[in-house]
């Protein structure tokens, strides 16, 4: 159950990143500007974009399951 929750959080993070990129593309298309590259760089600095905590927690849970079920 914990692993499934982590998986949902990871999917939510991926969806948010995809949504931000699509919003920027649509803004560029309608405004005629090229702001995607500028804002994409600033988005990479935010923790929701660059954090790997969920991935490391998932790896830890997978390792615990391996250890428990192989012993």
Secondary structure, DSSP 8 states (H G I E B T S, - for coil): -HHHHHHHHHHHHHHHHHHHHHHHHHHHHHH----HHHHHHHHTTSHHHH--HHHHHHHHHHHHHHHHHH-
